[in-house]
Every structure is written in structure tokens, then in C-alpha cells.
Amino acid sequence: MNQPGNPGEVIRTVQNQLECDLYLGGYWLPIGKLKPAVKMPVRPPAAPAGSPARAVSQERIMSDAEPRKEKQKRLDDLVRRMGSCCRCSLAQTRLHLVPGEGNPCARIVFVGEAPGASEDEQGRPFVGRAGQLLTNIIEAMGLRRQEVYICNILKCRPPENRDPQANEIAACIEYLYEQLRIIEPEMIVALGAHAAKTLLNSTAAIGELRGRVHAYYPEPLSKPIKLVATYHPAYLLRNYSPDNRRRVWHDMQMVLKELGLPVPRGKQE
Ligand code: SF4
């Protein structure tokens, strides 16, 4: 076991922190190097309103299955129902409900496990340090956070950020199912083991579940939704390594390719 103060461990911790900070600051690190070589892509300038380019840009992120306003209304109604939820004991300890946010017609829904302290304070998903990393990953994909939908399996924070319990997941999961039925995404990105195992009804480790495209069935006879599992951003922060970063980026490239979206230039590793 590494002891605090061990010089090798201290250097490694500082290096991990620096690499994560560079990553969070908008740099995409080349494998094995500390110095940033490629600036993460900033969203390309928006095409003028009414132009064909703007229409294509909107089309690639919007589903036309149902008008956006109608879906937003159904999501708002669902949030109102969640607001008075006492199905599990987390209702007694939460500061705020964290239902999820984003585009009600999103093609991609990112699903994490549960809100943390920052999320509980703000009532918004993925707004802490891990959330900033998720935002950077989404932008590295050439997308914007508001183009996708982001939520968690649990809508209330487990005390001390402990793992979600089976009874809490069982009590809360219907809200996620309802969100997915309303949004009708083409792709779900399960962030971390809890989200992946719950949605895929699997006991396999996240390392086994990531790296391929799964089929998720919202209802027994319904059309499947593609699902890609990857490491949770918080795990990536705690266990930063070029290999883990490369694995997550590989999974995100798979998402883009499955949706027929371009992989941003300079990122096709
Ligand atoms: S975690 Fe889910 S089931 Fe539990 S109180 Fe919150 S909304 Fe209800």
C-alpha cells in the first residue's frame, strides 16, 4: 500500500492532478505526454439563422418524432411528480431533487448513477468537477451540453455519496424509464458501473461492458435503443491514465459513428 508522503506517490498524484486540470481546462493530451499538444475543439461558429448549414446542424441533434414543446411539457409534468416523491428514504436527506436537464428531443442521453454534493446543492446533474469533465467530453465530441440530455438513475443524492442501494434503484428507476420513453433517444451513454449494470440488467464489470454497442429495450416488444457504456467521469478523475482516457474517447467515437456523426478532426485516434 502506498504511504502518504512516499515521494513516488506524491509525484504521481501531482502529475495526475495536472493532467486532469489540463483536460478540464480544455486540452486533449497526447498519450504519454504532459504537455498539451492539441486544443480541444471549440464549437464551430454557428451558421447564420435560416441558412442550410444551420438547418443541417439542427437536424443532426433533433428528433422529429414529437414536437419539442410537447416533450418538454411531459418532462415538466414528470418533474412535478418527482418533486413530491417519497418512495425511498433519500427524500428525507436530499436538499434538491436532481431530475435531469437538456434537450427534450436529444439523440443522446447520458445516464450517471446519482447526484453528488454539488448537484444536490444546485438541483442540476453533473455540475461538479466530474460534471465539468463530462461537459468537456461532450464538447470534444463536437456537441454542446444543451444538445444532449443528462440525468442519473437516482434523482436524489445518497448521503456521503455512497453507492445507490438496490431498493433505491428499484424505487426510482421508473422515472428514468419514463424520461427515456418521452425523449426517445437513439443512443444512451451509461456512465459508470451502476448505470450500465442497471440498464443492461447485468452483473458484469464496467470494463467488460464498455467498448461495444448494446441494445436496450425500453419495453419488452419495443424498438431497441443503442447503448454504450463507459467509465464515469468521476472514476476517470480518480484514476486518470492515458489508457483510461483513450478508452473513454474510444467509446465516444463509437457513439458518434453509430449516430452517423463526424468525429472531430484531429481526434480520430
Ligand atoms: S431517489 Fe427517486 S425514488 Fe427516492 S425519493 Fe428521490 S425521486 Fe423518489
Boltz pocket constraint, residues with backbone or C-beta under 6 A from the ligand:
constraints:
  - pocket:
      binder: B
      contacts: [[A, 82], [A, 85], [A, 86], [A, 87], [A, 88], [A, 89], [A, 90], [A, 91], [A, 153], [A, 154], [A, 155], [A, 156], [A, 168], [A, 171], [A, 172]]
      max_distance: 6.0
